[in-house]
Amino acid sequence: MSFDWSCPLPILDTDRILVGHGSGGKLTQRLLERHILPALDNPFLRPLDDQAILPPSLGEKIAFTTDSYVVSPIFFPGGDIGSLAVHGTVNDLVVGGARPIALSLSLILEEGLPLSTLDRILASIREAADRAEVPIVTGDTKVVEKGCADQIFINTAGIGLVPPGLRLGASRVEPGDEILVSGPIGDHGIAILALREGLELEGEVQSDTAPLGSLVRAILDACPEVHAMRDPTRGGVAASLVEIATRQNVGIEIDAEAIPVRDAVRGACELFGLDPLLVANEGKLLVFVPGEESEAVLAAMRAHPLGRDAVRIGRVCAEHRGLVVVRTAVGGRRILDLPFAEQLPRIC
């Protein structure tokens, strides 16, 4: 009787993610060296230490945020899960007045994911980070068995610096403020829905995913006394308005006819019984500004490519505290409330 004691050669050359890519061994190193580092390389990431050491900054407050992205499908008209992760994290910082200085990136990859798909997403991440002028300085990669994820999930965290004296937040919203929105709402959620359902809409709908930093800077240059900003993502404009009305105990009135919605988005919402105010956005900005400053802020927004369709949609008032009231086209009023669950799951 003879035995074959030879060991099979490890798989090194593959076009798909293997469980071993998350082992910390040679496959992990090859994934870093051949795919992740070439796509995202910068001086802070290059050492591959367990932390990134950033330059000190004096006199500025630190802003920190984190988010996870599980959007399905991972590619959609106007963007993909990679650009969405960067834009979403950057926007959470800039609406607080922060200048983003660093992002982390953690990837959860499903066994069998084509490396070409990963490379495409990494290239999109790099392009989005460059556009937002923020480096990705640290990260992590894990691999799970096939069927335990949906191709790729992403977690990002971001650090930003807030200039001395700048204070933006819901606590500053007060009666007399006017509410501005940077453009048509609902594009992102309906772009995802149309792709999932195979809808052919009259007029192409693309996700509005975009980094809002330069638009925020233009607004603050025009009016440093802006009270608050929000990027109305999951839950849409309604979630941001209801949150501020209830937590700050102020009334909010919205003019239904003033709310900008593309015809294709409105049609899809009518077809599926959705309220555009509840549909997610990924590149729109809500601004709460003192009434006397609203014209200057609107002008600054409309002079920027991401705000050229900015409009005034309502105001903050002392009446009906804690409620958001929508004035309808026929002169009626309705209370804007939130559903118990997401209308469209996994849109970010």
N, C-alpha and C positions, 0 to 999 in steps of 0.2 A: 504494500500500500504506500502510495506516495502522496505528499501534500504540496500544494502550491502556496508558498508563504509570501508571494509577492503582494505588494500593496498597490491598489489603484492610484494612479496619478490624480492629484487634486484638480478640480476644474478651475482654471484661471481665465481662460478666454471664453466669454459668454456674452450674448447680446441681451440677456434678461437678468433681473434681480434674482439672486439666490438667497436663501436663508443665511448662508455664510457671509453675505455682505454686511450683516449686522453683528458679526461675531467678535469684532475687534482684532481679527487676525489679518492674514495677507489679503484676503478678498476685500476687507474693509479699507485697507491701505490703498489698494488699487482703485477702489471706488473714489476715494478722496483724491488721489493723485491724478487720475485720468478724467474724472468727470466734475467733481464738486469744486476743487481748487482752481482748475483752469477757468471755470465759469465765473467764480466769485472772488478771485484773488485780489487782495489788498494788503497793505502792511500790517494791519491789526489782526487779520485772520491768519496770515501766513505762518506764524509760529506754531499754530495748532495746540496752544496750551489749553488748560481747563478753564481759563478765563481770558478776557481781553482787558488789557491795561490801556485806558484812554487818557488823553491829556487833561490836566486839571483845568477847571474853570472857576473863576472867582466872581462872587456877586450875583450869580444866577441861581435860580431854584431848579431842582431836578424834577422832571416829569418822567414817569415810568408806566408802561402799559404792556399788556400781553393779550394774545388772541389765538384761536385755533380755527383752521379752515378745512372743511370737509365737503365742499361744494361738489355736486354731481349734476351734469358731467364735468370733468376737469377742464375741458376746453369748451368755450362758448363764444358766440359772436361778441367781439369787442374785448376779449381777454381770456384768462385761464386762471387756474388755482394759484399759480406762482405770482403773477402780477397782482392778483386780488389780495394775496397775503401781505405783500409789501405795501400796497396802497392803503389797505384797511388799517394796518398798524401805524403807518405814518399819519394818516388822517386823525386817528385817535389822539395823537400827540399835538398836531397843529391846531385842532379846535380848542385846545387849552392854552394856545399862545406859545407853545414850545417849538423850538428849532430842533428837529431830529438830528442826533449826532451818531447813533449806532443802533443796529438791529441785530438780534439773534435769529437763527433759522434752524428749526428742528424738523427733520423729515421722518415720517413713518411710512415705510415702503412695503408694499405687498409683494410677496414672492411671485415672480413671473412678470413683473412690470418690465416692459422693454426699456433697455438703457437709452434707446433713441428718444423715448417719451420723456424720461428723466432729463436728458440733455436739453430737450426743447423747453421744459419747464424751468430748468436752471438758467437757460439763456433769457427767458422772460423775466425771471427774478432779477437777474443782473441788469437788464434794460430798465426795469421799473425802479430799482434802487439808484441807478445812475440818474434817471430822470428826477427822482426825489432828492438827489444830492445827499444820500446817506449810505455809509458802508455797512455791509454785513460782516460783523467782527467775530462772531463765535456761533457755534451750533452743535448739532448732534444728529446722528442717523441711527434709526432702528429698523429692523426688518421683521415682519410677521409672516406667518405661514399663509399660503393661498387660501382665500375665503375668510380671513380674519380682518380684512380691511377692504376698502374700495380703491385699489390702485395706489393712491397716495393721499396722506393727510399731512398737513403742515401746521406747525406751531411757530409763532413769531413773538418776540418781545422787542420793545423799543425804548430807548432812552432819549430824552430831549432836554433842552435847557430853556427856561423861561426868563426873559429879560427882567431886571429889577423894575418894580413898579407896575408891571403888567398883571392884571387880575381879571381873568375870564371865568365865568361859572354860573350855574343856575341860580345860585344865591343872590346874584346881582340883578336878576330879571325883576322888573317892577312895572306897575301900571303906568301906561304912557309909552312903553316900548312898542316899536313896530317890528313886525316879523317879516323877514325877507327870505326868499329861496333863490338859489343860484340858477335854476333852470328846470326843465320838465322832469317830473318825478315818475318813478315806477319802471324806468327803462331796464334796470338790472334784473329785477324779479321776473318781468315778462320775457326778457331775452332767454332766461333759463327755462321758464315754463314753455315757451314756444318750441325750444329745442327738444325738451323732454317729450312733448306731446305731438311733435311733428307738424306744428301749425305753420301754415303759410299766411303771414299777415300782410295786409295791404300797406306797404311801406316797411322797409327793413328796420328792425329794432335791435340795437346793439347795447350791451352793457355799458353803463356810464363810468365804469371803474377808472379812477384817475387819482393822482396825488394832488391834494388841495393846498399844499404849502404856499405856493406862489400867490394863489388867490387870497389866502388868509393874510399874507403880508401886505398885499395891495389894500385890503380892507383896513388893516390896522394903521397903515400909513395915512389913509384918508380920515380915519376916526379912531384914535387910540382909546376912546371911551366906549367902544362896543362892550355890551354887557355880557353876552354869551354867544357861543356858537355850538352847533351840533352837526355831525354827519349822520343823517337819518338812514341807517343801514337796516338791519333786521327789525321788523316791525314798522318800517317806513316813517314818514313824517308824523303819522299819528302817535307812534310810540314816544318820540321825542317831545311832542307837545303835551301829551297826557302826563308824562313823567314830570315835566316842569310845572304844569298846573297843579298837580296833586302834591308834590313835594314842597313847593314854594307857596302853596295856598293862594294862588292868583287865578284870575279868570283869563281865558284866552278865547278870542273870537276870530274865526277864519271865514273868508269869503270864498264860497265854493267856485264861483265863476272866475276868480282870480288865480286859482291853482293851475299851474301849467301842466298839461298832460298831452302827450302826443296822441294823434287820432288812433294809430295802431295799438297803442297801449290801452287807451280807453276802450277800444273795441274788444280786445282780449279780456279786459276786466269785466265787461258786460257779459261776455260769453261764459265766463267761469264764475260769475257772481262775486267778483272781488272789488274791494274799494281801493282805488289807486293810492289813497292816503296810507294804506296799510302795506303797500308793496315795497320791497327793499330797494334801496339805492346804494351805489358804491362810489359815487363821485359828485354828490350834491351837498350843498351847504345851507343850513338854516342859520340865520343871523338875527339876534335880538339886539336892537339898537335904540337909543333914545330917539323919540319922535322927531326932534329938531335936527337930528343928524342923518335921517334916513335918506334924503335925496343925495347927499354927498356920498354915502356908502353905496347906494344904488348905482351912481355914476361910476364909481371905482370898480364895482363888480362888472358892469356892462362893458367896461374898457378892457376886461381880461377875457381871454378865450374861453375859460371855464365858467364865466359868469355873464356872457353876452345876452343871455335870455333871462336875467334876474328880474324878479318882480316882487312887489309887496303883496303878501297874502293875508295879513291880519294884524291884530294888535293885542297887547296885554292890557287887561282892564281890572277894575276893582270889583265889578259885579260877578255874580255866580262863581265865587272863589272855589278853586279846586276842580273846575269843569272846563272842558273845551267845547265850545259851541260853534257849529258850522251854519252860516247863513246860506240858505239854498237859493237857486236861481229864481224860484217863484216867490221868494220873500219869506219862506218858512225858516224854522230853525230846528236843528237836531243836535243831540249830544253825541260827541265823538268818543267812543269807548274802544277798548282793545278786546280782541277775541281771546278765548281761553288757551288756544294753541296756535302754532304757526300756520298761516294760510299756505305757505310754500316752504316745506322743510328743505334743509340742505341747500340753501341758496348762497351761503358763504362759508 
